[in-house]
């Protein structure tokens, strides 16, 4: 039987606010690449979500500094808030690069990576929702996030390989290589968050 000490459950609510905000950012990124009707406006909306994410992260850190008793280890609360913030930073960085590099049309691989980012963020959100209750299912969700990261890694590798095979313009090659790698790093950060959540389960077993 797993369970966290039910002390100051406000942390659980705050983490859920963070993951809901991250999903909003991931949905905006996916829509940006799928429709590509007004990428500059999409990027500004993602930036607004990222600013909100920064504010939510600061709120958690402030609460952590003021709390005498926490529901799980202080270092894990800090690490989880940082990892979640990093996910949104990379979603924003991906959108910024698409606009900054004047991308004319997103590639199928970029769209697939955005889809995998969204799926990873949704799975992290489900995982965080379990904090404060039974922790057993968290490990299953963490395995799912790891699988999604492996898939994103494969898509990124194949996309970059195709770039070197087919792209004759070195500037375009550099631009797309960086976009692919930034998108893939967002799934790395989801995996980081999942690993922290899994360690919380182990420590509270």
TORPAVEX-267001 format. One record per residue (C-alpha): residue number from 1; residue in three letters; x, y, z. Coordinates in steps of 0.05 Angstrom, whole numbers, always signed. Example, Ala and Ser with C-alpha at 12.3 -4.5 7.8 and 13.67 -1.06 7.14 Angstrom:
2
(1,"ALA",(+246,-90,+156)),
(2,"SER",(+273,-21,+143)),
This chain:
205
(1,"UNK",(+0,+0,+0)),
(2,"UNK",(+30,+65,-23)),
(3,"UNK",(+13,+135,+0)),
(4,"UNK",(+42,+203,+14)),
(5,"UNK",(+34,+237,+81)),
(6,"UNK",(-27,+281,+72)),
(7,"UNK",(+7,+344,+95)),
(8,"UNK",(-6,+409,+59)),
(9,"UNK",(-40,+381,-3)),
(10,"UNK",(-36,+450,-34)),
(11,"UNK",(+28,+425,-67)),
(12,"UNK",(-11,+372,-105)),
(13,"UNK",(-61,+424,-130)),
(14,"UNK",(-4,+470,-151)),
(15,"UNK",(+31,+414,-190)),
(16,"UNK",(-35,+398,-225)),
(17,"UNK",(-42,+471,-245)),
(18,"UNK",(+28,+467,-274)),
(19,"UNK",(+14,+405,-315)),
(20,"UNK",(-52,+432,-340)),
(21,"UNK",(-16,+495,-363)),
(22,"UNK",(+38,+452,-397)),
(23,"UNK",(-15,+414,-435)),
(24,"UNK",(-43,+481,-460)),
(25,"UNK",(+26,+499,-486)),
(26,"UNK",(+35,+431,-519)),
(27,"UNK",(-34,+436,-552)),
(28,"UNK",(-17,+505,-579)),
(29,"UNK",(+49,+478,-608)),
(30,"UNK",(+15,+420,-641)),
(31,"UNK",(-40,+465,-670)),
(32,"UNK",(+13,+514,-693)),
(33,"UNK",(+49,+460,-733)),
(34,"UNK",(-14,+425,-757)),
(35,"UNK",(-51,+485,-784)),
(36,"UNK",(+8,+534,-794)),
(37,"UNK",(-41,+590,-810)),
(38,"UNK",(-9,+643,-765)),
(39,"UNK",(+54,+617,-731)),
(40,"UNK",(+73,+685,-702)),
(41,"UNK",(+7,+691,-665)),
(42,"UNK",(+13,+618,-642)),
(43,"UNK",(+83,+632,-616)),
(44,"UNK",(+59,+693,-577)),
(45,"UNK",(+3,+652,-545)),
(46,"UNK",(+54,+598,-526)),
(47,"UNK",(+99,+652,-495)),
(48,"UNK",(+40,+675,-452)),
(49,"UNK",(+30,+604,-427)),
(50,"UNK",(+105,+599,-413)),
(51,"UNK",(+102,+663,-372)),
(52,"UNK",(+44,+634,-332)),
(53,"UNK",(+86,+571,-322)),
(54,"UNK",(+143,+612,-294)),
(55,"UNK",(+95,+645,-245)),
(56,"UNK",(+68,+577,-223)),
(57,"UNK",(+139,+551,-213)),
(58,"UNK",(+157,+611,-170)),
(59,"UNK",(+94,+601,-129)),
(60,"UNK",(+114,+529,-113)),
(61,"UNK",(+185,+550,-94)),
(62,"UNK",(+159,+605,-49)),
(63,"UNK",(+111,+557,-16)),
(64,"UNK",(+167,+506,-7)),
(65,"UNK",(+211,+558,+27)),
(66,"UNK",(+155,+575,+75)),
(67,"UNK",(+131,+504,+90)),
(68,"UNK",(+157,+468,+152)),
(69,"UNK",(+127,+400,+132)),
(70,"UNK",(+120,+376,+60)),
(71,"UNK",(+83,+316,+31)),
(72,"UNK",(+147,+287,+1)),
(73,"UNK",(+221,+305,+1)),
(74,"UNK",(+236,+378,-9)),
(75,"UNK",(+289,+364,-61)),
(76,"UNK",(+239,+323,-101)),
(77,"UNK",(+188,+379,-99)),
(78,"UNK",(+241,+428,-123)),
(79,"UNK",(+266,+379,-177)),
(80,"UNK",(+196,+364,-202)),
(81,"UNK",(+177,+438,-207)),
(82,"UNK",(+242,+452,-245)),
(83,"UNK",(+232,+394,-293)),
(84,"UNK",(+160,+414,-308)),
(85,"UNK",(+183,+486,-320)),
(86,"UNK",(+237,+460,-368)),
(87,"UNK",(+184,+423,-410)),
(88,"UNK",(+146,+488,-423)),
(89,"UNK",(+211,+526,-435)),
(90,"UNK",(+228,+477,-491)),
(91,"UNK",(+158,+480,-521)),
(92,"UNK",(+166,+555,-523)),
(93,"UNK",(+237,+549,-551)),
(94,"UNK",(+212,+503,-607)),
(95,"UNK",(+157,+553,-626)),
(96,"UNK",(+207,+610,-624)),
(97,"UNK",(+254,+574,-672)),
(98,"UNK",(+199,+560,-722)),
(99,"UNK",(+182,+634,-725)),
(100,"UNK",(+254,+660,-719)),
(101,"UNK",(+278,+616,-777)),
(102,"UNK",(+219,+635,-822)),
(103,"UNK",(+197,+563,-832)),
(104,"UNK",(+154,+561,-894)),
(105,"UNK",(+122,+494,-881)),
(106,"UNK",(+129,+445,-823)),
(107,"UNK",(+154,+375,-839)),
(108,"UNK",(+115,+311,-821)),
(109,"UNK",(+170,+294,-771)),
(110,"UNK",(+162,+361,-735)),
(111,"UNK",(+87,+349,-731)),
(112,"UNK",(+99,+279,-704)),
(113,"UNK",(+147,+305,-651)),
(114,"UNK",(+95,+357,-629)),
(115,"UNK",(+44,+301,-623)),
(116,"UNK",(+92,+260,-580)),
(117,"UNK",(+106,+321,-536)),
(118,"UNK",(+31,+330,-525)),
(119,"UNK",(+21,+255,-509)),
(120,"UNK",(+80,+258,-460)),
(121,"UNK",(+52,+320,-426)),
(122,"UNK",(-17,+288,-420)),
(123,"UNK",(+14,+227,-388)),
(124,"UNK",(+54,+270,-339)),
(125,"UNK",(-11,+305,-321)),
(126,"UNK",(-45,+238,-306)),
(127,"UNK",(+14,+219,-263)),
(128,"UNK",(+14,+283,-223)),
(129,"UNK",(-61,+275,-211)),
(130,"UNK",(-45,+211,-171)),
(131,"UNK",(-2,+248,-120)),
(132,"UNK",(-36,+250,-53)),
(133,"UNK",(-72,+184,-67)),
(134,"UNK",(-51,+113,-85)),
(135,"UNK",(+17,+116,-120)),
(136,"UNK",(+19,+46,-152)),
(137,"UNK",(-5,+68,-221)),
(138,"UNK",(+48,+122,-226)),
(139,"UNK",(+101,+71,-247)),
(140,"UNK",(+58,+49,-307)),
(141,"UNK",(+51,+121,-331)),
(142,"UNK",(+126,+132,-323)),
(143,"UNK",(+139,+72,-368)),
(144,"UNK",(+92,+103,-419)),
(145,"UNK",(+130,+170,-416)),
(146,"UNK",(+196,+132,-426)),
(147,"UNK",(+167,+97,-487)),
(148,"UNK",(+143,+162,-517)),
(149,"UNK",(+213,+193,-506)),
(150,"UNK",(+245,+133,-541)),
(151,"UNK",(+197,+142,-600)),
(152,"UNK",(+212,+217,-603)),
(153,"UNK",(+286,+201,-603)),
(154,"UNK",(+276,+153,-661)),
(155,"UNK",(+235,+205,-701)),
(156,"UNK",(+288,+258,-688)),
(157,"UNK",(+346,+213,-709)),
(158,"UNK",(+311,+192,-773)),
(159,"UNK",(+290,+264,-789)),
(160,"UNK",(+362,+289,-781)),
(161,"UNK",(+388,+231,-822)),
(162,"UNK",(+339,+248,-878)),
(163,"UNK",(+361,+321,-874)),
(164,"UNK",(+433,+302,-887)),
(165,"UNK",(+412,+257,-945)),
(166,"UNK",(+364,+304,-979)),
(167,"UNK",(+374,+377,-959)),
(168,"UNK",(+421,+413,-1006)),
(169,"UNK",(+417,+481,-972)),
(170,"UNK",(+464,+481,-911)),
(171,"UNK",(+426,+538,-878)),
(172,"UNK",(+360,+500,-881)),
(173,"UNK",(+396,+438,-855)),
(174,"UNK",(+423,+476,-794)),
(175,"UNK",(+355,+507,-780)),
(176,"UNK",(+316,+442,-783)),
(177,"UNK",(+368,+403,-745)),
(178,"UNK",(+361,+453,-687)),
(179,"UNK",(+285,+452,-690)),
(180,"UNK",(+283,+376,-688)),
(181,"UNK",(+332,+373,-630)),
(182,"UNK",(+294,+425,-590)),
(183,"UNK",(+228,+388,-600)),
(184,"UNK",(+261,+323,-579)),
(185,"UNK",(+291,+355,-516)),
(186,"UNK",(+220,+372,-493)),
(187,"UNK",(+205,+297,-489)),
(188,"UNK",(+272,+287,-452)),
(189,"UNK",(+246,+336,-399)),
(190,"UNK",(+181,+297,-394)),
(191,"UNK",(+222,+235,-381)),
(192,"UNK",(+262,+274,-327)),
(193,"UNK",(+196,+292,-293)),
(194,"UNK",(+173,+220,-297)),
(195,"UNK",(+238,+195,-266)),
(196,"UNK",(+229,+243,-207)),
(197,"UNK",(+157,+220,-198)),
(198,"UNK",(+180,+148,-199)),
(199,"UNK",(+232,+162,-146)),
(200,"UNK",(+177,+192,-103)),
(201,"UNK",(+140,+126,-108)),
(202,"UNK",(+202,+87,-88)),
(203,"UNK",(+217,+132,-28)),
(204,"UNK",(+145,+128,-3)),
(205,"UNK",(+135,+54,-14)),
